[in-house]
Amino acid sequence: MKLRRTRDTGWYEIASTCPICGHKGWCRINKAQTVVHCMRVQSEHYFDSQIGRQYIHQLNEQESPITPPEIEDNHNVEKKPNDYLDGVYQTFLEESILSDFHLSALLKRKMTKKQIQIREYRTLPSQDRHKITKRVSDRLSSPDDLSGVPGFYVKEGKYGPYWTMAGPSGTLIPFRSIYNEITGFQTRVDQPPLELRLKGSIKGRVLREVEKENGLRRAICELIIAGRRLEGGLIEKDVRSTKDAMGEFLCSAELVQGQKYYWWSSSNKLNGSSIGAPIPYHFALPSELMENWNYHNTPDKLLDCSEIWLTEGGLKADIASDALYKPFIGIPGLNSFSIALEPLKAMGCKHLVIADADVTITPAVELALGNCVEFFANHTDMKISLAMWDISLAKGIDDLVSRLYVPQVTTLVG
């Protein structure tokens, strides 16, 4: 297991696969490798942190790693305050562009060119990143002013170290505080990584992606079934299943595209910085109001914020805010609801509307929703409602409103 040191003595970020959720990043394990704080799989015991809710899992002998961990050096620099980040990110916006490819993708989501321009989406390119970074650093007092700003880091080159940008290429979505500060970006990546969806008594991992077949992505994968290691190729969306001697289902493996959204972070790179502690939320106003949203002014001067909607993702929040003419808070995932508490209180919110149709079809999301409602009911006196719709119409609220439908709002608390 690959681990990275954290600021908490005796705890390490899991850089390889978490033994609880099977994903990489955010989860952590103790030095004895007996306890995992997982960000995705829920448990009876948990705590709320600056990066969201962390669930405590005790590992049994079968789950605990049997080989010594490989501990990576952590070159992180502590993240700078929000006002500092905003200053650097505003300079970055002025020195970068939105490509025609990414503009076209946003237009297909029924956004207008004016909305896209006002919201300041940008492209994180695959090439010439150091040139953009150089233009940014030339406008700062020193190149080292990029230190502590997630997304930027120092790379060793042929002629010495230089500043550049990290992360997979894609569309950068700004995350704004209630004071109109850009405190971070999410990247909608151009090509989500492949991962395995496993069921039953099976373990596995993707080793490497190979050339497509009939337009479908392929990968060489490692599977472990009943202690036996197998290596072979899998094609995207092709489910491979195994039965026992009695013909009963034993296990299955399916190659699927992984998550599309990642934080723009330079964590674990030289002079890089993590997006966390605290993780950003995104406050979305209707785009026509944004030009009057002055820096360090709260948006309640422009729009009634006694009712605020909560959804997953910054881009969803932007699109839904324009369509419904409501203030939205976008969070990275429903389990990170605790990061919305302070901005909701600061805005004097009296009615919170949670918008996530996955609750009707996904047990994990239904459980997370219950925890979310319980959290806000315990920490506030807000009325809490759920915005729901027929999942056959759209999966996300952004798609729903883009198709000119309006969700039904049902009161849960208050």
C-alpha positions as CSV (number, residue, x, y, z in Angstrom):
1,M,0.0,0.0,0.0
2,K,1.3,3.5,-0.9
3,L,0.9,6.1,1.7
4,R,1.6,9.8,2.0
5,R,2.3,11.7,5.2
6,T,-0.2,14.1,6.5
7,R,-0.1,16.9,9.1
8,D,-1.8,14.7,11.6
9,T,0.9,12.6,13.3
10,G,0.3,8.9,12.9
11,W,-2.1,9.2,10.0
12,Y,-1.4,8.7,6.3
13,E,-3.3,9.5,3.1
14,I,-3.9,6.3,1.1
15,A,-2.2,7.0,-2.3
16,S,-3.1,3.6,-3.7
17,T,-6.5,1.8,-3.3
18,C,-8.5,2.3,-0.1
19,P,-9.3,-1.1,1.4
20,I,-12.8,0.1,2.2
21,C,-14.1,1.9,-0.8
22,G,-11.7,0.8,-3.5
23,H,-10.9,4.4,-4.6
24,K,-7.8,6.6,-4.5
25,G,-7.4,9.8,-2.7
26,W,-8.9,11.5,0.4
27,C,-9.2,8.4,2.6
28,R,-6.5,7.8,5.2
29,I,-5.1,5.0,7.5
30,N,-3.4,5.0,10.8
31,K,0.2,4.0,11.3
32,A,-0.7,0.5,12.6
33,Q,-2.9,0.0,9.5
34,T,-5.8,-1.1,11.6
35,V,-8.2,1.9,11.2
36,V,-9.3,3.7,8.0
37,H,-11.1,7.0,7.8
38,C,-13.0,6.5,4.5
39,M,-14.8,9.4,2.7
40,R,-17.2,7.3,0.7
41,V,-18.4,4.1,2.5
42,Q,-20.5,4.9,5.5
43,S,-20.2,3.4,9.0
44,E,-21.8,3.8,12.4
45,H,-19.0,5.9,13.7
46,Y,-17.8,9.1,11.9
47,F,-16.6,12.7,12.4
48,D,-17.0,15.9,10.4
49,S,-13.8,17.5,9.2
50,Q,-12.7,20.4,6.9
51,I,-12.9,18.1,4.0
52,G,-16.3,16.6,4.8
53,R,-17.6,13.6,6.8
54,Q,-15.1,10.8,7.4
55,Y,-16.3,7.4,8.4
56,I,-14.3,5.2,10.8
57,H,-13.7,1.6,9.8
58,Q,-11.8,-1.0,11.9
59,L,-9.9,-3.4,9.7
60,N,-10.0,-7.1,10.5
61,E,-7.0,-9.4,9.9
62,Q,-8.2,-10.2,6.3
63,E,-8.6,-6.5,5.4
64,S,-5.4,-5.2,7.0
65,P,-2.4,-4.9,4.6
66,I,0.1,-7.7,5.0
67,T,3.1,-6.0,3.4
68,P,5.0,-3.0,4.8
69,P,3.6,0.3,3.4
70,E,5.5,2.4,0.9
71,I,5.5,5.9,2.3
72,E,6.0,8.7,-0.1
73,D,7.6,12.0,0.8
74,N,5.1,14.8,1.0
75,H,6.3,18.0,-0.7
76,N,3.1,19.9,0.0
77,V,3.0,23.6,1.0
78,E,0.2,24.7,3.2
79,K,-2.7,26.3,1.2
80,K,-2.8,30.1,1.2
81,P,-5.9,32.0,2.6
82,N,-8.9,32.6,0.3
83,D,-8.1,36.3,-0.5
84,Y,-4.6,35.3,-1.6
85,L,-5.8,32.4,-3.7
86,D,-8.4,34.7,-5.4
87,G,-5.7,37.2,-6.4
88,V,-3.6,34.5,-8.1
89,Y,-6.5,32.8,-9.7
90,Q,-7.9,36.1,-11.1
91,T,-4.5,36.6,-12.7
92,F,-4.7,33.1,-14.1
93,L,-8.1,33.8,-15.6
94,E,-6.7,36.8,-17.4
95,E,-3.8,34.8,-18.8
96,S,-5.7,31.7,-19.9
97,I,-8.6,30.9,-22.4
98,L,-11.5,28.6,-22.9
99,S,-10.8,26.4,-26.0
100,D,-13.4,26.1,-28.8
101,F,-13.7,22.4,-27.9
102,H,-14.7,23.1,-24.3
103,L,-16.9,26.1,-25.3
104,S,-18.8,23.7,-27.6
105,A,-19.3,21.2,-24.8
106,L,-20.7,23.9,-22.5
107,L,-23.0,25.2,-25.3
108,K,-24.4,21.6,-25.7
109,R,-25.5,21.9,-22.0
110,K,-27.9,24.7,-23.1
111,M,-25.7,27.5,-21.7
112,T,-25.4,30.7,-23.6
113,K,-22.1,32.3,-24.7
114,K,-22.8,35.2,-22.4
115,Q,-23.4,32.9,-19.3
116,I,-20.2,31.0,-20.1
117,Q,-18.2,34.2,-20.4
118,I,-19.5,35.7,-17.2
119,R,-18.8,32.5,-15.2
120,E,-15.2,32.5,-16.4
121,Y,-14.7,28.8,-17.3
122,R,-11.2,28.0,-18.6
123,T,-9.3,25.2,-20.3
124,L,-6.5,23.3,-18.6
125,P,-4.5,22.3,-21.6
126,S,-2.4,19.3,-22.1
127,Q,0.6,21.3,-23.5
128,D,2.4,24.5,-23.0
129,R,1.3,24.8,-19.4
130,H,4.6,26.3,-18.3
131,K,4.1,29.2,-20.7
132,I,0.7,30.1,-19.1
133,T,2.3,29.7,-15.7
134,K,5.2,32.0,-16.7
135,R,2.7,34.7,-17.8
136,V,1.0,34.5,-14.4
137,S,4.2,34.5,-12.3
138,D,5.6,37.5,-14.3
139,R,2.6,39.5,-13.0
140,L,3.3,38.5,-9.4
141,S,6.0,39.9,-7.1
142,S,8.0,36.6,-7.5
143,P,7.4,33.2,-9.0
144,D,7.4,31.8,-5.5
145,D,4.1,33.6,-5.0
146,L,2.6,30.6,-6.7
147,S,3.6,28.5,-3.6
148,G,0.6,27.4,-1.6
149,V,-1.8,27.8,-4.6
150,P,-3.4,24.5,-5.6
151,G,-2.8,23.6,-9.2
152,F,0.7,25.1,-9.4
153,Y,4.0,23.3,-8.6
154,V,7.7,23.2,-9.4
155,K,8.9,20.6,-11.9
156,E,12.5,19.6,-12.5
157,G,13.5,20.3,-16.1
158,K,16.5,19.9,-18.4
159,Y,17.7,23.4,-17.5
160,G,16.6,23.4,-13.9
161,P,13.4,23.7,-11.9
162,Y,10.4,25.7,-13.2
163,W,6.8,26.4,-12.3
164,T,4.0,24.7,-14.1
165,M,0.5,23.3,-13.6
166,A,-0.7,19.9,-12.5
167,G,-3.7,17.7,-13.3
168,P,-5.4,16.1,-16.3
169,S,-6.6,18.3,-19.2
170,G,-10.2,19.5,-19.1
171,T,-12.6,22.3,-18.4
172,L,-11.8,24.3,-15.2
173,I,-14.9,25.3,-13.2
174,P,-14.3,28.2,-10.7
175,F,-15.6,27.6,-7.1
176,R,-16.6,30.9,-5.4
177,S,-17.1,31.8,-1.8
178,I,-20.0,34.0,-0.5
179,Y,-17.6,36.9,-0.9
180,N,-17.0,36.2,-4.6
181,E,-13.5,34.9,-4.0
182,I,-12.3,32.1,-6.3
183,T,-11.0,29.6,-3.8
184,G,-10.4,26.7,-6.1
185,F,-11.3,24.9,-9.4
186,Q,-12.8,21.6,-10.3
187,T,-11.7,20.0,-13.6
188,R,-14.2,18.2,-15.8
189,V,-11.6,15.9,-17.3
190,D,-11.5,15.2,-21.1
191,Q,-10.9,11.5,-20.6
192,P,-12.0,10.0,-17.2
193,P,-9.8,7.2,-16.0
194,L,-10.9,3.6,-16.4
195,E,-11.8,1.6,-13.3
196,L,-13.3,-1.7,-12.4
197,R,-16.8,-2.2,-11.0
198,L,-16.5,-5.5,-9.0
199,K,-19.2,-7.6,-7.4
200,G,-18.9,-10.7,-5.3
201,S,-15.7,-12.5,-4.1
202,I,-13.2,-10.7,-6.3
203,K,-10.5,-8.1,-6.2
204,G,-8.8,-6.3,-9.0
205,R,-7.3,-3.2,-10.5
206,V,-6.6,-1.6,-13.9
207,L,-3.0,-2.0,-14.9
208,R,-2.9,0.1,-18.1
209,E,-5.2,1.3,-20.9
210,V,-4.6,0.0,-24.4
211,E,-5.9,0.9,-27.9
212,K,-9.6,1.2,-28.4
213,E,-11.6,-1.6,-30.1
214,N,-14.7,-0.6,-32.2
215,G,-14.7,2.8,-30.4
216,L,-14.7,1.3,-26.9
217,R,-11.9,1.8,-24.5
218,R,-9.9,-1.2,-23.4
219,A,-7.5,-2.0,-20.5
220,I,-5.3,-4.7,-19.2
221,C,-6.5,-5.7,-15.8
222,E,-5.4,-7.8,-12.8
223,L,-8.2,-9.9,-11.2
224,I,-7.8,-12.0,-8.1
225,I,-10.5,-14.8,-7.7
226,A,-10.2,-17.3,-4.8
227,G,-6.6,-16.4,-4.3
228,R,-5.8,-17.0,-8.0
229,R,-4.3,-14.1,-10.0
230,L,-5.5,-13.5,-13.6
231,E,-4.3,-10.9,-16.0
232,G,-6.1,-10.0,-19.2
233,G,-7.9,-7.5,-21.4
234,L,-11.4,-6.1,-20.7
235,I,-13.5,-3.9,-22.9
236,E,-15.5,-1.0,-21.6
237,K,-19.1,-1.9,-20.5
238,D,-18.4,-5.7,-21.1
239,V,-19.4,-7.5,-17.9
240,R,-17.3,-10.7,-17.2
241,S,-18.9,-13.0,-14.6
242,T,-17.9,-16.3,-13.0
243,K,-20.1,-19.0,-11.5
244,D,-19.2,-21.8,-9.0
245,A,-19.4,-25.5,-9.6
246,M,-23.1,-25.4,-8.7
247,G,-23.8,-22.7,-11.3
248,E,-24.3,-20.0,-8.6
249,F,-23.0,-16.5,-9.2
250,L,-19.6,-16.1,-7.7
251,C,-18.3,-12.7,-9.0
252,S,-18.2,-10.3,-11.9
253,A,-16.0,-7.5,-13.2
254,E,-17.0,-4.6,-15.5
255,L,-14.6,-1.9,-17.0
256,V,-16.2,1.5,-16.6
257,Q,-15.2,5.1,-16.9
258,G,-14.4,6.6,-13.5
259,Q,-15.3,10.0,-12.1
260,K,-15.4,13.0,-14.4
261,Y,-14.7,15.7,-11.9
262,Y,-11.5,16.2,-10.0
263,W,-10.1,19.1,-7.9
264,W,-7.4,21.1,-9.6
265,S,-4.7,20.3,-7.1
266,S,-0.9,20.0,-7.0
267,S,-0.9,17.8,-3.9
268,N,2.2,15.7,-3.3
269,K,4.2,17.6,-5.9
270,L,7.3,19.8,-5.3
271,N,6.0,23.1,-3.7
272,G,2.5,22.0,-4.6
273,S,-0.6,22.3,-2.5
274,S,-3.7,20.3,-1.6
275,I,-7.2,21.7,-2.3
276,G,-8.3,20.5,1.2
277,A,-8.3,21.9,4.7
278,P,-10.8,23.4,4.1
279,I,-12.3,22.0,0.9
280,P,-14.0,24.7,-1.2
281,Y,-17.8,25.0,-1.7
282,H,-19.2,27.0,-4.6
283,F,-21.8,29.7,-4.3
284,A,-23.7,30.2,-7.5
285,L,-25.9,33.2,-8.4
286,P,-27.8,33.7,-11.6
287,S,-25.2,34.9,-14.1
288,E,-27.0,38.2,-14.9
289,L,-26.4,39.3,-11.3
290,M,-22.7,38.4,-11.2
291,E,-21.4,41.5,-12.9
292,N,-22.9,43.5,-9.9
293,W,-21.5,41.1,-7.3
294,N,-18.7,43.1,-5.8
295,Y,-15.6,41.5,-4.3
296,H,-16.0,40.9,-0.5
297,N,-19.7,41.7,-0.7
298,T,-22.2,38.9,0.1
299,P,-24.8,38.1,-2.6
300,D,-27.8,38.7,-0.4
301,K,-27.7,42.3,-1.5
302,L,-28.5,41.1,-5.0
303,L,-30.9,38.2,-4.5
304,D,-33.1,36.9,-1.7
305,C,-31.0,34.2,0.0
306,S,-33.5,33.2,2.7
307,E,-33.9,30.1,0.5
308,I,-30.8,28.4,-0.8
309,W,-30.6,25.2,-2.9
310,L,-27.8,22.6,-2.3
311,T,-26.6,20.2,-5.0
312,E,-23.5,18.2,-6.0
313,G,-21.0,20.0,-8.3
314,G,-20.2,23.6,-9.3
315,L,-21.3,23.3,-12.9
316,K,-24.7,21.8,-11.9
317,A,-25.1,24.7,-9.4
318,D,-24.3,27.3,-12.1
319,I,-26.8,25.9,-14.7
320,A,-29.6,25.4,-12.2
321,S,-29.1,28.8,-10.6
322,D,-29.6,30.5,-14.0
323,A,-32.7,28.3,-14.9
324,L,-34.5,28.6,-11.5
325,Y,-33.2,32.1,-10.6
326,K,-32.2,30.8,-7.1
327,P,-29.0,30.9,-5.2
328,F,-27.2,27.5,-5.1
329,I,-24.4,26.0,-3.1
330,G,-22.5,23.3,-5.0
331,I,-20.5,20.8,-2.9
332,P,-18.1,18.1,-4.2
333,G,-20.3,15.3,-2.9
334,L,-23.4,14.8,-0.7
335,N,-21.1,13.4,2.0
336,S,-19.3,16.7,2.2
337,F,-22.5,18.6,3.3
338,S,-20.8,19.9,6.5
339,I,-18.7,22.4,4.5
340,A,-22.0,24.2,3.5
341,L,-22.9,24.9,7.1
342,E,-21.0,28.2,7.7
343,P,-21.9,29.9,4.4
344,L,-25.6,29.0,4.9
345,K,-25.5,30.5,8.4
346,A,-23.7,33.6,7.1
347,M,-26.3,34.1,4.5
348,G,-29.1,33.8,7.0
349,C,-30.7,30.9,5.1
350,K,-34.1,29.9,6.5
351,H,-35.0,27.3,3.9
352,L,-32.6,24.7,2.5
353,V,-33.6,22.8,-0.6
354,I,-31.5,19.7,-1.4
355,A,-31.5,18.7,-5.1
356,D,-30.3,15.2,-5.9
357,A,-32.5,12.7,-7.8
358,D,-30.0,9.8,-7.2
359,V,-31.7,9.4,-3.9
360,T,-34.6,7.6,-5.6
361,I,-32.3,4.9,-7.1
362,T,-29.1,4.8,-5.1
363,P,-29.2,3.4,-1.6
364,A,-25.8,5.0,-0.7
365,V,-27.1,8.4,-1.8
366,E,-30.4,7.8,0.1
367,L,-28.3,7.1,3.3
368,A,-26.1,10.2,2.7
369,L,-29.2,12.3,2.2
370,G,-30.6,11.1,5.6
371,N,-27.3,12.0,7.2
372,C,-27.3,15.4,5.5
373,V,-30.8,16.2,6.7
374,E,-30.0,15.1,10.2
375,F,-26.9,17.2,10.3
376,F,-28.6,20.5,9.3
377,A,-31.6,19.7,11.5
378,N,-29.2,19.3,14.5
379,H,-27.1,22.4,13.7
380,T,-29.7,24.9,12.4
381,D,-33.4,25.8,12.7
382,M,-33.8,25.9,8.9
383,K,-36.7,24.4,7.1
384,I,-35.3,21.5,5.0
385,S,-36.9,20.3,1.7
386,L,-36.0,17.9,-1.0
387,A,-36.3,18.7,-4.7
388,M,-37.3,15.5,-6.6
389,W,-38.2,14.5,-10.1
390,D,-38.7,11.5,-12.3
391,I,-35.2,10.1,-13.0
392,S,-36.3,9.1,-16.5
393,L,-36.4,12.8,-17.3
394,A,-32.9,13.6,-16.2
395,K,-30.3,12.4,-13.7
396,G,-29.0,15.8,-12.5
397,I,-30.9,19.0,-11.8
398,D,-28.8,20.7,-14.5
399,D,-30.1,18.3,-17.2
400,L,-33.6,18.6,-15.8
401,V,-33.8,22.4,-16.0
402,S,-32.0,22.4,-19.3
403,R,-35.0,20.4,-20.6
404,L,-37.4,23.0,-19.2
405,Y,-38.7,20.8,-16.3
406,V,-39.0,22.0,-12.7
407,P,-38.5,19.7,-9.7
408,Q,-41.2,19.1,-7.1
409,V,-40.2,20.4,-3.7
410,T,-41.2,18.3,-0.7
411,T,-40.7,19.5,2.9
412,L,-38.8,17.1,5.2
413,V,-38.2,19.2,8.3
414,G,-39.9,22.3,9.5
